[in-house]
Amino acid sequence: MTIIERIADEIARLFPKATIYTENQSDGFTEPSFFIEKIDTSSAPELFDRQSRKYAYQVIYFPNPDNPKTDMERMEDYLLSGLLELKDYAPLRHIQVTQQEDNTLIYQFEIWGRYYPEKDEIKLNKQEVKGQII
């Protein structure tokens, strides 16, 4: 399961009737709805082939056009109280919320993780000892 799918699952858990997009729509987004996209990824090497990674995402909320300001303020509170982690995966870090002039609410956050490659090899399968046993 991708991180975007995990985010969509959490939003669907909080708002069961919500429309959630994970791809751009050529004919635009219905309102109200959510759009999830990745912003950035960074990686730093660590010992033993491990990597420390940071994934930055944003959830864009398109409010009800009849009362967008009130709807965005209410949604900001719901997201700040409910969307704090991806269940059984990772907490959300560096959460930031902004309201845009085009009547969209942007909920940005990072997910941090430590990753390492899976290796099928068995360590020390053959071991040679130099010296003698007394």
C-alpha positions as CSV (number, residue, x, y, z in Angstrom):
1,M,0.0,0.0,0.0
2,T,1.4,3.4,-1.0
3,I,1.6,6.3,1.4
4,I,-1.0,8.3,-0.6
5,E,-3.4,5.3,-0.2
6,R,-2.7,5.3,3.5
7,I,-3.5,9.0,3.7
8,A,-6.7,8.5,1.7
9,D,-7.7,5.7,4.0
10,E,-7.3,8.0,7.1
11,I,-9.3,10.8,5.4
12,A,-12.0,8.3,4.5
13,R,-12.1,7.1,8.1
14,L,-12.6,10.7,9.3
15,F,-15.0,11.7,6.6
16,P,-16.7,8.6,5.2
17,K,-18.8,10.4,2.6
18,A,-16.0,12.6,1.3
19,T,-14.7,12.6,-2.3
20,I,-11.0,12.0,-2.3
21,Y,-8.7,12.4,-5.3
22,T,-5.2,11.1,-5.7
23,E,-4.8,12.2,-9.3
24,N,-5.4,15.5,-11.1
25,Q,-8.7,15.8,-12.8
26,S,-8.9,17.2,-16.3
27,D,-12.4,18.5,-15.7
28,G,-11.7,19.9,-12.2
29,F,-12.5,18.9,-8.7
30,T,-16.0,18.6,-7.3
31,E,-16.6,20.7,-4.1
32,P,-16.3,19.8,-1.3
33,S,-13.5,17.3,-1.8
34,F,-9.9,16.4,-1.0
35,F,-6.8,16.1,-3.2
36,I,-3.7,14.3,-2.0
37,E,-0.3,14.8,-3.5
38,K,3.4,14.3,-2.7
39,I,5.5,17.5,-2.5
40,D,9.0,16.3,-1.9
41,T,11.2,13.4,-0.8
42,S,14.7,13.5,0.8
43,S,17.0,10.8,1.9
44,A,20.2,10.6,4.0
45,P,22.4,7.6,4.1
46,E,23.1,5.9,7.5
47,L,25.2,3.0,8.6
48,F,24.6,-0.6,7.3
49,D,22.9,0.4,4.1
50,R,20.1,2.2,6.0
51,Q,18.5,5.4,4.9
52,S,16.6,8.1,6.8
53,R,13.9,9.4,4.5
54,K,11.4,12.3,4.8
55,Y,8.4,12.4,2.6
56,A,6.4,15.6,2.4
57,Y,2.7,15.6,1.4
58,Q,-0.2,17.9,1.2
59,V,-3.9,17.4,1.4
60,I,-5.8,20.2,-0.4
61,Y,-9.4,20.7,0.7
62,F,-11.8,22.3,-1.8
63,P,-14.6,23.7,0.5
64,N,-18.3,24.0,0.0
65,P,-18.7,27.0,-2.4
66,D,-21.7,28.3,-0.5
67,N,-19.7,29.1,2.6
68,P,-16.1,28.5,1.9
69,K,-14.5,30.5,4.7
70,T,-16.6,28.8,7.4
71,D,-16.2,25.4,5.9
72,M,-12.3,25.8,5.7
73,E,-12.1,26.9,9.3
74,R,-14.2,24.0,10.5
75,M,-12.2,21.5,8.3
76,E,-8.9,22.9,9.6
77,D,-10.0,22.1,13.2
78,Y,-11.1,18.6,12.2
79,L,-7.8,17.8,10.4
80,L,-5.7,19.2,13.2
81,S,-7.6,17.0,15.7
82,G,-8.0,13.9,13.6
83,L,-5.3,13.5,10.9
84,L,-2.2,13.1,13.1
85,E,-0.9,9.7,12.1
86,L,-1.2,7.0,9.5
87,K,-2.5,4.0,11.5
88,D,0.0,1.3,12.0
89,Y,2.5,3.2,9.9
90,A,3.9,6.5,11.1
91,P,3.0,9.8,12.9
92,L,2.6,13.0,10.8
93,R,5.3,15.6,11.6
94,H,5.8,19.3,10.9
95,I,2.1,19.9,10.3
96,Q,1.2,23.2,8.7
97,V,-2.1,24.5,7.6
98,T,-2.7,27.5,5.2
99,Q,-5.8,29.0,3.7
100,Q,-5.2,30.2,0.1
101,E,-6.8,33.1,-1.7
102,D,-8.4,30.8,-4.2
103,N,-10.5,29.3,-1.4
104,T,-8.5,26.1,-0.8
105,L,-7.2,24.8,2.5
106,I,-3.8,23.2,2.4
107,Y,-2.7,20.7,5.1
108,Q,1.0,19.9,4.7
109,F,3.0,17.4,6.7
110,E,6.0,15.1,6.7
111,I,6.4,11.4,7.3
112,W,9.8,10.2,8.5
113,G,11.1,6.7,8.3
114,R,14.2,4.6,8.5
115,Y,14.5,2.2,5.6
116,Y,16.9,-0.6,4.7
117,P,17.1,-3.0,1.8
118,E,16.0,-6.6,2.3
119,K,18.8,-9.0,1.6
120,D,18.3,-12.7,1.1
121,E,21.9,-13.6,1.8
122,I,23.0,-15.4,4.9
123,K,25.8,-13.7,6.8
124,L,28.8,-15.7,7.7
125,N,27.6,-18.7,5.7
126,K,31.3,-19.7,5.2
127,Q,33.7,-18.9,7.9
128,E,37.4,-19.5,7.6
129,V,39.5,-19.5,10.8
130,K,43.2,-18.8,10.5
131,G,45.3,-20.1,13.4
132,Q,45.2,-23.3,15.4
133,I,43.1,-24.7,18.2
134,I,45.0,-25.8,21.2
